[in-house]
Amino acid sequence: MPGLDEKRGTQRQPILKAGTMSFDGSGIDCLVRNMSGEGANLEVESQIGIPKAPSRLALRATGSAGSRP
């Protein structure tokens, strides 16, 4: 059940998969923590190089994230 402050129209499903986000001719590896048809929660090593408003963003979840501390 979403928290009281939840504003999303659809609930995200936890998936925990390795992924790549591609934008403006570049790509950065990421961890996809959860996802819905309207959005996703991503974790990256560093936000350096990620534009605040890319003209287009593509996300590909590629597989298991493996073990994490």
N, C-alpha and C positions, 0 to 999 in steps of 0.2 A: 504494500500500500504506500503511495507517495506521501511524503511529509506534508505538513500543513502549509509550508511555504512553497510547495511545488507549483510551478507555473506552466509546465509543459502540457501540450494538448494530448500527447501520447506518451505512455510509459516506455522508458528505454529498457532493453534486455541486456543483462550482463553477458559479455562474450569473451573477454580477455584473449585477444589474438594479436599477433604481430601484424603490422601494416605499413603502408607507405602512403603519405599524402603528397600529391603532385599539384604544383601550381606554378604559373608563369614560367614554364620550361625547367623547373627544378623539382626535386623530390627530397623528402626527409622521412627517415624511418620513424615509426611511432608504435605505441601500444594502444590498441583500441580496447578501452575498458567496458564501454557499453554503447548501445546503438539503437536507434529507432528509425522510422522512415523520415523523420524530421530533423535528426541531429545525432551527434555522437560525442562521447567524452574521450579525448585523446591525451596520451602522455608522451612527451618528447624529452630528450636529454637536455636540450637548450632551445629557447625561443628565438635565439639569434638567427636571422635569415628568414624568418617567417613573416611575410608582409601582414600588416594589420587588416587590409582589405584586398585580398588577391582578386584579380578579375575573374578567375575561375579556380575552384578547388575540387580535386578528385581524390577519393579515398579508396584504397584497396586493402582489405583485411586478408592476409595471406595464409595464416595458419596458427598453430598453437604458439603461445607466448613462452612456453617452457617454464622452468621454475624461476621464481622471483623471491628475493629475501623479504 
